[in-house]
């Protein structure tokens, strides 16, 4: 049986677009999904929204060569930065890029937790 992770963009961030996780779970179950589980209050139930591809998105990812790294995967972008020089990172500028409305961002801890929930 196929398993899916849905990463919903723009809900429960900064007190806007609030939806309780039980209501989100119920909405997925109403649409026919089974064994629905949610994780933290941030819409974790799309990495890139079509028609955006990882390769095309990379052209808009602002990086500082000595601090940031960005790599395209299949339907996903991976970012990292040197924590000691985080104030020099340009990755936060992605929010003002033209691709931002078509992406959702999760940190590594959330990503690995979601993976463990899938296994």
Secondary structure, 3 states (H helix, E strand, C coil): CCCCCCECCCCCECCECCCCHHHHHHHHHHCCCCCCCCECCCCECCCECCCCCHHHHHCCCCCCCCCEEEEECCCCEEEEECHHHHHHCCHHHHHHCCCHHHECCCCHHHHHHHHHHHC
